[in-house]
Every structure is written in structure tokens, then in C-alpha cells.
Amino acid sequence: MIVTVAYVADRAVLKPLIISCFALLYHASQDDILDLHIVYEGFTKRDRDRVHRALHRASRPFQLTWHEADLSPYVALRPFHGSRMNYVKLHLPYLIESKYILYIDADTLPLLDPGELVSGGTAGHILAACSWDVTADNAQQREWFAAEGLRPETPILNSGVMLIDRAKWLDRGMTEACLSVGHRCTTHAGDQVLINTVLRGDFMPLRTRYNIRAGANVDVSGYSGILHFVGSVKPWEFWGHWTHKNYPIWRKWATLGGERATTFSIRGAMPRILSRFR
């Protein structure tokens, strides 16, 4: 089986992207071929070579396609953490021809076979995702959702891991509908708020193991699934060595992937630092 997976990344998340791709391929079934697509901004040839080297360390069959990001459709949308790259995932069904597209955020550590998730399909929905028990009335953007007419009990998905049915996405005109919402959106949350506003809870809920919240204060070392390093503190950043409870598992997989576990980049950290003052 060919398993199609997509990432969207700029240089600020190059290191986690490399290790996420490596861990994903490492856990992929040897009977499958991982069809990996990376939509990028600002990567050099050296950056792309680092990704290739890590993937070859996994000793699994794969094919990799690079897509340079076009940010022009999103210039009028509100940036999220100083960037508009998150909106690029709205165009993935136009870039990639596959029945199902598994989108995964770069700040994840996949510790399972991606074919397991893809083979489950979306049960007739446009996409499948986890909601983390978030609803329209307890979400951070609750006022926006209320103004848009979402019922309080409407489940709100996290767009960090999504299995997309390409044909259904295109038939529904999801890209255009989300951009239309984005042009009038008054809250900060990037693509996630737009997708939730359009779907209004109409998605297939995934098991929590496919998108496990791995915040700095929550030890998930005993879990098997896709670890999602949510929050402002990341284990690969300089301060993550001391402040992130999941640094040990991150260090293990960074080492296996041939990367240093920690780094500090003013350029990489600045968007999140500045976002706290907006």
C-alpha cells in the first residue's frame, strides 16, 4: 500500500520536521511505501539534504516530493505565531493526488505505523481528526464560534493531525470556503479555526492515540501514538532540555535520526516570542 503523508514547514521547524519524518518512516510497515510530501519555505539544498539523510537512516521504502510554498493566497489572512505557513495545508488536496492525504504537523513525534491510521479511512466524512474533548463553548475561540452560530456542544478538531479524503475536500470546496471565512475572521488561530467554522463538527473523530498532547508538563513517555508537542515550550529548544518532561524521548529519537537534540535559534524562536506581545 502507498501511504501518502504531507508536512508543511519553514526553517523555524526544520529540526523537528527532520525527526518527525524519520520517526514516521521508522515505524512504517516494510510492506508499504511512504509517499512523503513536504511543502516548505526558505529551505536550502543543505536543509533538504538533512531530511534525506535522516530518512535513509530509517531503512524503509519511501518516495519524497518537495513543494515550494506559495503564500500569495494568504497575504490578507491573520498570521499565526508570526507566520502564514499553517494556511498552506488548505491547498494540499490541490498539490497532492491521492485518495487519502495524512497531514501531520512538524512538531510531532509519530511512534506508530501511519498505514494503520490511513487504512481506517474517514467513514464518509471530509476528514478525520482528534478533538481532545474541546467543544465550541470551551474552546479558546468560543466567542468567535458562538458568533458563527456553532452549537455549544459542537466538537472542535485539532488540525495538527488530519486524514483528508481528497475527493470529498475538493467536492465540498473546502479550500475556498476556509479562505472566505479567513478574510472575515477576527480571532487568532490560523487554519484550525477556519476548518472548524466550515465543518461545524462534521468530521470523523480519531482515537486520542493519533494525536497525543505532549505538553511540557505532561509526561507521555509510556504512550504509543503520535506525540504532539503543543505549547510554547518545545523539547528541541534550548530551554526544553530543563523544562520539558518529554525531552528524554525526544532526545532518543533525535539521536537515532542523526540530529542534535537541542538547538537555539533566535530566528526560529522570535515569531513565538513576538506573538506573546500581540
Secondary structure, DSSP 8 states (H G I E B T S, - for coil): -EEEEEEEEEGGGHHHHHHHHHHHHHHS-TTSEEEEEEEEES--HHHHHHHHHHHHHT-S-EEEEEEE---GGGTTS--BTTB-GGGGGGGHHHH---SEEEEE-SSEEE-S-HHHHHHT--TTSSEEE--TT-BTTTSTTHHHHHHTT--TT-B---TTEEEEEHHHHHHHTHHHHHHHHHTT--SS-HHHHHHHHHHTT-SEE--GGGSEE--TT---TT--SEEE--SS--TTBTTHHHH-TTHHHHHHHHHHTT--S-B--HHHHHHHHHHTT-
